[in-house]
Amino acid sequence: MKKCNCFALAAAFVGGAVAGATLGLLFAPEKGEDQRAKIKAALDKRGLKLDKESFEKLVEEIKQVGRKPEAVPAEDFDAE
């Protein structure tokens, strides 16, 4: 039976978690709050005023830019 070095395993796990969290913070985009402020400032600069609901819809549309569209199920196509 192999002897388990639990201390080394725990240290490796904690070290990996710390490294992952650090890299996540370094490469993460700005906070959503900051992004919304930038979008609002850009709209205000162009004289566009939106209510809160419309602004949130715009933010959601912007989030979708660059994402792959979801596949349309085959049954949605007309068979010819």
C-alpha positions, 0 to 999 in steps of 0.5 A: 500500500502506498503512503499518502503525503496529505500535507503535500497534497493539501499544499499543492491544492492550496497553491493551485487555488491561489495561483488560479485566483490570482490569474483570474483577477489579473485577466478578468475584464472590468467590473460590470458596474464600471462597464455600465458606467462607460456605456452610459457615458458614451450614450450621454455623450451622444445625447441618447437617454434611456430608461433603466429597463431599456438600458439593461436590455442594451447591456444584454445585447452588447454582452451577446456581441461576439458570442457564438449564436446558439444552434437552431434545432433541425425541426425549426427548418421547413422541409422542402 
